[in-house]
Amino acid sequence: MLALLLAALWWNQLRNEEAIRQHTGQMLTASGNMNARTVDAWFERQRGTVQGWARLDVVEGRIRRMLTAPPGERVRLESELRELLDAFLPRTGYTGYAFLNAEGGVLLASNNECGARLSQIPPESRKRVLTGKPAVGFPRSGLARVEGQKSALFSAAPILGENGQSIGLLALAIDPAGDFTRMLRNSHFGDSGETYAVNAQGVIVSESRFGAKIGLRATAGKPVKSNAAALPLSTLAGRMVNERRDSEEFTPYADYRGVQVIGVARWLENSGVGIITEVDADEAYKAIAYTRWQAVLQSIVLVQLYCVLAAVIWGARHLIALREEKARQSESRMKGAIDAMPAPLLLYDHHDCLLAFNRAAEKAFEPIPDYLRIGKPLQEMVWESFATGRLSAGEGLDAAASYIKVQDFVMGRMEQGGAVDLITSDGRNFEVQRVETQGGAAFIFFDVTDRMRAQEEIRSANAELEKRVHERTLKLERANEELREMNEELQDAQAHLVQHETMASLGSMVAGIAHEINTPLGVCVTAASHFRESVNKLYGLFDEGVMTRSDFTKFQDLSLRTMEILERNLYRASQLVRSFKSVSADQIHEEIRAIDLGTYVEEVATTLEPMMKKGGHTLKVSIEASAELETYPGVIAQIISNLVANAVAHGFDERGGLIRVSLKNGGLNSLRLTVEDSGKGISPEVEKKMFEPFFTTKRKSGGTGLGLSTVFNLVVKQLGGRIDFRRSELGGARFDISLPLGMPGEVEIHRLEDTA
C-alpha cells in the first residue's frame, strides 16, 4: 500500500512538472506576442506621424514654393520652415529632420550630421516612399551603435507637388534610445529576462541590459568590427534572423554568456526588425525544483504518517479496552448525576419505555401521574397528558394538531430540530429537548416562562422598530431621490478640469476616512457584542437561581470597561467625521467663507491620515503663524491633498517616509504654506514640465498628469498666489505657496507655537 501511494505521488509530480513547463511556455509566448504587437504598433505610429507632418500645408506648401521661388524668397522660406520644424519636432521625440529630393540629395536638414545620416536611406526604401507609402527603417545596412556613434532610425513620407506627384521626401530622425528602447527595457519577462531588437543583419539596435555589448551579433560568423565583443547572442536569435520567421524554444539552450535560457522570437516583416524575449531557465522553471523538493518532503511525511497510523491503531485498541472499563465505572456515577440535574429529565430505552427520571421531574410533575411510571410506554405518556389537558403545544394549534406535533417530536420524526415548546395547564412554558442516547432517548424540560414573556416584549419592540425603519426608509428614499437630482445637476455644472480633479480627490478621501472609521466602529461592535453575551449569561444564571455576588461584581466591572471602550472609540470616530465634514463640504461647495487658516490646515491633515497609514508614511504638521480670512476653503483643501498625494505617489519607492506641511508668515500681508517630503526628489528634466497638463511619470501606473497642473491653476488663478519649487532639506521635493491675505492692515497675522 505504501509503495502504491509513493508511486502515485511521483507520477503526479511528473504531471505537475509538465504542466509548469506548458504554463511557462504559454506565458512567455504571450509576453513575446505582446512585445511584438507593441513594437509593430510603434512603427505604425511613426509612419502615421511623418505622413501627417508631410501633409501639413505649412510644411508641404512651403516646400513647394521653396523649390520654385527666387533665391531671396527661397532663403526666407527655408528659414520659416526650419524655425517651424525646430520648434515643434523635438517635442514629439524626433532628433532631427531632412528634406531629400528623389535622388536622395539633401535640400534642407536640421544639421549636417543629421542630413548626412538621413541621406543614406536605402534606395529601395526611398523608392517605396516616393510611390506614396511612408516607411520607417535604418539609414544604411548594418548600422549599429559602435564607439562614438549613435544608432538611429528614420521615418519618411513623400512630399507631393501641385500635380499630386512626389517631388521629394521628408525624413525624420529617431533615436532608438527613446520610447522605442523604453518599450523593450520595461517589458522583460522575469527578473533575469531580456527583451531586445535586432535588424535584418542581426545587430542589436535597441538599448538593453546588455550595456556595452550593443555590438553583439544575433548570427554566427561575420562579426561586427567594433570595440564591443563580437559573439553570437543565441541560437534562437540566429535562427530568427537567418530564416526571417518566428521561433520559440522552451528546451533550455545556451546564450552568449553560456547561461541556459528559453525564449520567444518574433520577426516583424513590415518593420524589418526582430523582437527577442529570453529568460534564464533556472528562473523560468524554478517552480519545478520547488515541486520536486515538495514531493520528496511529501514522501518522507507519507512514510512517517504510515508508521504513526500503525502505532495509532495499536494504541486505539488498548484505549478501547480502557474506555469500556471506565464506562462501567461511570454508569453508576451517571445515575447520581441525573438526580443532580436542576432541569426535569425523562430517560427512555430502545423500546420507548420509561427507564428513569430525576428528582426535578418528580417535583415538576407532582403529584406523579400514572403514566409517569418506570416501564410505561412513551406514546401512552403523550396520549394521557394531552387527553387530560395537562400539556398542549404552542403556536395556537388545536388539541389534535398539538398531539400529532408532539408525537412526531417524541418519536424522533421531526426534521427541524430536537426541541419543542409545551404549555402546562397552569400556564407555564417548557422547552423540551430530545437527546438521542445509546439505543434510546432523553427528554429535558427547561422552564422558559420568563424568557417567553421577554421574547414577546422584544417582538413588540421589533414590530415598532420595523415600522419606524420603514418610515425612515421612505424618507431616505425621498432624500436619495433629491440627492440624485442634485448630483445630476452638479455633474452638468462640472465642465472644468479643476472640478473633476476635486471630486476625484474627495472620493479618495472618502475611502480613506471610511476605512479609518471602520476601526473604532469595529471595536465598538465587538465590545457591544461581548457585553450582550455577558448580559445573556447573567440572565441565564439568574433564571437558574445560581447567580452569586461574585458574578454580579464581575458584570459590573465588565460594564465599566465596555463603556470606556465605547466612549473612547466613538469619540475618535466623531473627531474623524467632524474633520471630514468640514473638509469635504468645502471641496464640494466652492464658496467663500471665513476660516482660521491654521486650524483648517490641521483639519485637512486629519483627513489625510488614512492615506499616510496605508503607505507607511508619517505626516507632520507645523503651524507657526495663522490668520482669520475669507477665502475658498475647498481650494486650499484640494491644494494640500494633491501635493501630499503627489508626494506619496512619486516620492517614495515602496518605503515609508516623512511628509511635512507647515504654515508660516510669508512677509507683508501674506502667509507661506509649505509641503515637503523626504523622498527621492524631482529630476531637472521632470522639473521643467511638472506643471504642464497631462505630463506624468506614472502613465503606465494610471497617472493622469493633472495633479500639479491643477494645484498651479488653483494657486495662481483662483487664489491669486504664487507657487515655487525647490529641493527640501529633508532630501525630497518642496513646494512653497504664497497666499495673499488682502490689503495691508485688513488681516492680522499672529504667531503660533510649533504644533508639529
Rosetta blueprint (number, residue, H / E / L):
1 M L
2 L H
3 A H
4 L H
5 L H
6 L H
7 A H
8 A H
9 L H
10 W H
11 W H
12 N H
13 Q H
14 L H
15 R H
16 N H
17 E H
18 E H
19 A H
20 I H
21 R H
22 Q H
23 H H
24 T H
25 G H
26 Q H
27 M H
28 L H
29 T H
30 A H
31 S H
32 G H
33 N H
34 M H
35 N H
36 A H
37 R H
38 T H
39 V H
40 D H
41 A H
42 W H
43 F H
44 E H
45 R H
46 Q H
47 R H
48 G H
49 T H
50 V H
51 Q H
52 G H
53 W H
54 A H
55 R H
56 L L
57 D H
58 V H
59 V H
60 E H
61 G H
62 R H
63 I H
64 R H
65 R H
66 M H
67 L H
68 T H
69 A L
70 P L
71 P H
72 G H
73 E H
74 R H
75 V H
76 R H
77 L H
78 E H
79 S H
80 E H
81 L H
82 R H
83 E H
84 L H
85 L H
86 D H
87 A H
88 F H
89 L H
90 P H
91 R H
92 T H
93 G L
94 Y L
95 T L
96 G E
97 Y E
98 A E
99 F E
100 L E
101 N L
102 A L
103 E L
104 G L
105 G L
106 V E
107 L E
108 L E
109 A E
110 S L
111 N L
112 N H
113 E H
114 C H
115 G H
116 A H
117 R H
118 L H
119 S L
120 Q L
121 I L
122 P L
123 P H
124 E H
125 S H
126 R H
127 K H
128 R H
129 V H
130 L H
131 T L
132 G L
133 K L
134 P L
135 A E
136 V E
137 G E
138 F L
139 P L
140 R L
141 S L
142 G L
143 L L
144 A L
145 R L
146 V L
147 E L
148 G L
149 Q L
150 K L
151 S L
152 A L
153 L E
154 F E
155 S E
156 A E
157 A E
158 P E
159 I E
160 L E
161 G L
162 E L
163 N L
164 G L
165 Q L
166 S E
167 I E
168 G E
169 L E
170 L E
171 A E
172 L E
173 A E
174 I E
175 D L
176 P L
177 A L
178 G L
179 D H
180 F H
181 T H
182 R H
183 M H
184 L H
185 R H
186 N L
187 S L
188 H L
189 F L
190 G L
191 D L
192 S L
193 G L
194 E E
195 T E
196 Y E
197 A E
198 V E
199 N L
200 A L
201 Q L
202 G L
203 V E
204 I E
205 V L
206 S L
207 E L
208 S L
209 R L
210 F L
211 G H
212 A H
213 K H
214 I H
215 G H
216 L L
217 R E
218 A L
219 T L
220 A L
221 G L
222 K L
223 P L
224 V L
225 K L
226 S L
227 N L
228 A L
229 A L
230 A L
231 L L
232 P E
233 L L
234 S E
235 T H
236 L H
237 A H
238 G H
239 R H
240 M H
241 V H
242 N H
243 E H
244 R L
245 R L
246 D L
247 S E
248 E E
249 E E
250 F E
251 T E
252 P E
253 Y E
254 A E
255 D E
256 Y L
257 R L
258 G L
259 V L
260 Q E
261 V E
262 I E
263 G E
264 V E
265 A E
266 R E
267 W E
268 L E
269 E L
270 N L
271 S L
272 G L
273 V E
274 G E
275 I E
276 I E
277 T E
278 E E
279 V E
280 D E
281 A H
282 D H
283 E H
284 A H
285 Y L
286 K H
287 A H
288 I H
289 A H
290 Y H
291 T H
292 R H
293 W H
294 Q H
295 A H
296 V H
297 L H
298 Q H
299 S H
300 I H
301 V H
302 L H
303 V H
304 Q H
305 L H
306 Y H
307 C H
308 V H
309 L H
310 A H
311 A H
312 V H
313 I H
314 W H
315 G H
316 A H
317 R H
318 H H
319 L H
320 I H
321 A H
322 L H
323 R H
324 E H
325 E H
326 K H
327 A H
328 R H
329 Q H
330 S H
331 E H
332 S H
333 R H
334 M H
335 K H
336 G H
337 A H
338 I H
339 D H
340 A H
341 M L
342 P L
343 A L
344 P L
345 L E
346 L E
347 L E
348 Y E
349 D L
350 H L
351 H L
352 D L
353 C E
354 L E
355 L E
356 A E
357 F E
358 N L
359 R H
360 A H
361 A H
362 E H
363 K H
364 A H
365 F L
366 E L
367 P L
368 I L
369 P L
370 D L
371 Y L
372 L L
373 R L
374 I L
375 G L
376 K L
377 P E
378 L H
379 Q H
380 E H
381 M H
382 V H
383 W H
384 E H
385 S H
386 F H
387 A H
388 T L
389 G L
390 R L
391 L E
392 S E
393 A E
394 G L
395 E L
396 G L
397 L L
398 D L
399 A H
400 A H
401 A H
402 S H
403 Y H
404 I H
405 K H
406 V H
407 Q H
408 D H
409 F H
410 V H
411 M L
412 G L
413 R L
414 M L
415 E L
416 Q L
417 G L
418 G L
419 A E
420 V E
421 D E
422 L E
423 I E
424 T E
425 S L
426 D L
427 G L
428 R L
429 N E
430 F E
431 E E
432 V E
433 Q E
434 R E
435 V E
436 E E
437 T E
438 Q L
439 G L
440 G E
441 A E
442 A E
443 F E
444 I E
445 F E
446 F E
447 D E
448 V L
449 T H
450 D H
451 R H
452 M H
453 R H
454 A H
455 Q H
456 E H
457 E H
458 I H
459 R H
460 S H
461 A H
462 N H
463 A H
464 E H
465 L H
466 E H
467 K H
468 R H
469 V H
470 H H
471 E H
472 R H
473 T H
474 L H
475 K H
476 L H
477 E H
478 R H
479 A H
480 N H
481 E H
482 E H
483 L H
484 R H
485 E H
486 M H
487 N H
488 E H
489 E H
490 L H
491 Q H
492 D H
493 A H
494 Q L
495 A L
496 H L
497 L H
498 V H
499 Q H
500 H H
501 E H
502 T H
503 M H
504 A H
505 S H
506 L H
507 G H
508 S H
509 M H
510 V H
511 A H
512 G H
513 I H
514 A H
515 H H
516 E H
517 I H
518 N H
519 T H
520 P H
521 L H
522 G H
523 V H
524 C H
525 V H
526 T H
527 A H
528 A H
529 S H
530 H H
531 F H
532 R H
533 E H
534 S H
535 V H
536 N H
537 K H
538 L H
539 Y H
540 G H
541 L H
542 F H
543 D H
544 E H
545 G L
546 V L
547 M L
548 T L
549 R H
550 S H
551 D H
552 F H
553 T H
554 K H
555 F H
556 Q H
557 D H
558 L H
559 S H
560 L H
561 R H
562 T H
563 M H
564 E H
565 I H
566 L H
567 E H
568 R H
569 N H
570 L H
571 Y H
572 R H
573 A H
574 S H
575 Q H
576 L H
577 V H
578 R H
579 S H
580 F H
581 K H
582 S H
583 V H
584 S H
585 A H
586 D H
587 Q H
588 I H
589 H L
590 E L
591 E L
592 I L
593 R E
594 A E
595 I E
596 D E
597 L H
598 G H
599 T H
600 Y H
601 V H
602 E H
603 E H
604 V H
605 A H
606 T H
607 T H
608 L L
609 E H
610 P H
611 M H
612 M H
613 K H
614 K H
615 G H
616 G L
617 H L
618 T E
619 L E
620 K E
621 V E
622 S E
623 I E
624 E L
625 A E
626 S E
627 A L
628 E E
629 L E
630 E E
631 T E
632 Y L
633 P H
634 G H
635 V H
636 I H
637 A H
638 Q H
639 I H
640 I H
641 S H
642 N H
643 L H
644 V H
645 A H
646 N H
647 A H
648 V H
649 A H
650 H H
651 G L
652 F L
653 D L
654 E L
655 R L
656 G L
657 G L
658 L E
659 I E
660 R E
661 V E
662 S E
663 L E
664 K E
665 N E
666 G L
667 G L
668 L L
669 N L
670 S E
671 L E
672 R E
673 L E
674 T E
675 V E
676 E E
677 D E
678 S L
679 G L
680 K L
681 G L
682 I L
683 S L
684 P H
685 E H
686 V H
687 E H
688 K H
689 K H
690 M L
691 F L
692 E L
693 P L
694 F L
695 F L
696 T L
697 T L
698 K L
699 R H
700 K H
701 S H
702 G L
703 G L
704 T L
705 G L
706 L L
707 G H
708 L H
709 S H
710 T H
711 V H
712 F H
713 N H
714 L H
715 V H
716 V H
717 K H
718 Q H
719 L L
720 G L
721 G L
722 R E
723 I E
724 D E
725 F E
726 R E
727 R E
728 S L
729 E L
730 L L
731 G L
732 G L
733 A E
734 R E
735 F E
736 D E
737 I E
738 S E
739 L E
740 P E
741 L L
742 G L
743 M L
744 P L
745 G L
746 E L
747 V L
748 E L
749 I L
750 H E
751 R E
752 L L
753 E L
754 D L
755 T L
756 A L
